[in-house]
Amino acid sequence: MKHEINTHNINWLTNRIKRSEQHQESVWNNRANDFSFDKRDGKKVTLNESGHKMIEFMSCSYLGLEDDPRIKFAAKKAIDQYGVTFAAARTRMRPEITNVLDEKLQRIFGAPTITFPTVGLCHLAVLPLLGANELPSYPINNKVHWILDQTSHASIQILRGVLEQFGPVTRVNFADIECLKNSVKQVSELGYTAITLSDGVGSMGGLAPVKVLLELAKKYRGYAYIDDAHGTSIMGKNGAGYVLQELDDDFPRELVLTSSLAKAFGSTGGAVSVYGIDDDKRIRKYANPYIFGGPLAIPTIAAADAASDIHLSEEIYTLQNKLKRSCHYFDSIAPPNTVNHGNPVPIRGLFVGCEERAIQINKQLMQKGYACTVAMYPTVPEGKAMIRVAISNKHTDTDLSRLVDEFNQFANVEEMAL
Ligand SMILES: Cc1ncc(COP(=O)(O)O)c(C=O)c1O
């Protein structure tokens, strides 16, 4: 018997896959992604199948710390001392280096900080405790109402069903400040505790209105939960990130901050910072992925520890300034409609619009030896496809200018052909 699909009951995920499938299939079929390399020298990678050499603009290790000799040495030494992993939840037992890292992260972020193997697990650990009124510094009056930025990273969006167990979720475009303010006001006046959820630095462009979010939280006695994965390290005192830089390096009691140790920081993992030590203790005793999940791998703890020393030294400002200079240089040569043009973050989107065109341009860039990411729906809105460029301290000015030249050539030729 033929199985009939009831289109009325299609879930959001199937619906989204259906809308994106044509372009997603095309990017694979055109071989414009899904490469693997077996040699790497800074930004130069050699593909293992063909030996083709490329400059990559894909990795988000913006400060270029991932192959710093001090960090690599620390990781190797820790393997010799402790092995590759200690396969037990940290509540039971952990290598001492775990405590050393936590203490350094607390100094960097100016607040108690707990690590998890990924940023996504930070969300899964902390949002339920926050919504359940289980974090002492973040009391909930009545019930929470989550106000979720429409452009928040997928790692938060996917938790909508989890969030709804604790209170309603409203999705709002935080770039529309009036709409954001009205939403927080309305739910607060209905007696809810409003918790805004957003990225600090958008992975595909845009910056959170951090000051507004904290003002709203203070005014309506709510909280701001901000994921600063892409802002970590590249800005702020000791590399504490974009969000804390916007707040003059002072950790307010209305903030819950997540940071990534896997992008500019130079290791892997995620970290969540909370206002009080009692919140920290509560997370370590009751957060699901902490008590029922494993720790970070030992070399990555040691790598993060060595990277923390760099963050806690003057060297971090030299690295941040170098990156800033490269971003200015890129902006001086890139088309003015480039996404994030002039923004103080190292993510740029060479704007194309049409998905299929973006795939073809990316494919040609690949053939010329430039590996970029095609960003398309659902990562960005439909019809707003772009070539995503992650600028790093390891790129030379020549790498950047050649990429822009090639892009301009392909983009113009493609335009004429249409
Ligand atoms: C803003 C943001 N948050 C979270 C994540 C997910 O990080 P993780 O892989 O550590 O879960 C990403 C990944 O790129 C991201 O861009």
Ligand as a Chemical Component Dictionary entry (heavy atoms), coordinates in Angstrom:
data_LIG
# 
_chem_comp.id                   LIG 
_chem_comp.type                 NON-POLYMER 
_chem_comp.pdbx_formal_charge   0 
_chem_comp.three_letter_code    LIG 
# 
loop_
_chem_comp_atom.comp_id 
_chem_comp_atom.atom_id 
_chem_comp_atom.alt_atom_id 
_chem_comp_atom.type_symbol 
_chem_comp_atom.charge 
_chem_comp_atom.model_Cartn_x 
_chem_comp_atom.model_Cartn_y 
_chem_comp_atom.model_Cartn_z 
_chem_comp_atom.pdbx_ordinal 
LIG C1 C1 C 0 27.534 31.187 18.004 1  
LIG C2 C2 C 0 27.865 29.729 18.082 2  
LIG N1 N1 N 0 27.502 29.046 19.176 3  
LIG C3 C3 C 0 27.764 27.744 19.305 4  
LIG C4 C4 C 0 28.420 27.045 18.317 5  
LIG C5 C5 C 0 28.636 25.582 18.484 6  
LIG O1 O1 O 0 29.826 25.359 19.121 7  
LIG P1 P1 P 0 30.190 23.877 19.579 8  
LIG O2 O2 O 0 30.576 23.144 18.359 9  
LIG O3 O3 O 0 31.325 24.074 20.539 10 
LIG O4 O4 O 0 28.963 23.340 20.224 11 
LIG C6 C6 C 0 28.850 27.703 17.175 12 
LIG C7 C7 C 0 29.595 26.957 16.131 13 
LIG O5 O5 O 0 30.136 27.397 15.233 14 
LIG C8 C8 C 0 28.548 29.067 17.047 15 
LIG O6 O6 O 0 28.883 29.729 15.934 16 
# 
loop_
_chem_comp_bond.comp_id 
_chem_comp_bond.atom_id_1 
_chem_comp_bond.atom_id_2 
_chem_comp_bond.value_order 
_chem_comp_bond.pdbx_ordinal 
LIG C1 C2 SING 1  
LIG C2 N1 SING 2  
LIG C2 C8 DOUB 3  
LIG N1 C3 DOUB 4  
LIG C3 C4 SING 5  
LIG C4 C5 SING 6  
LIG C4 C6 DOUB 7  
LIG C5 O1 SING 8  
LIG O1 P1 SING 9  
LIG P1 O2 DOUB 10 
LIG P1 O3 SING 11 
LIG P1 O4 SING 12 
LIG C6 C7 SING 13 
LIG C6 C8 SING 14 
LIG C7 O5 DOUB 15 
LIG C8 O6 SING 16 
# 
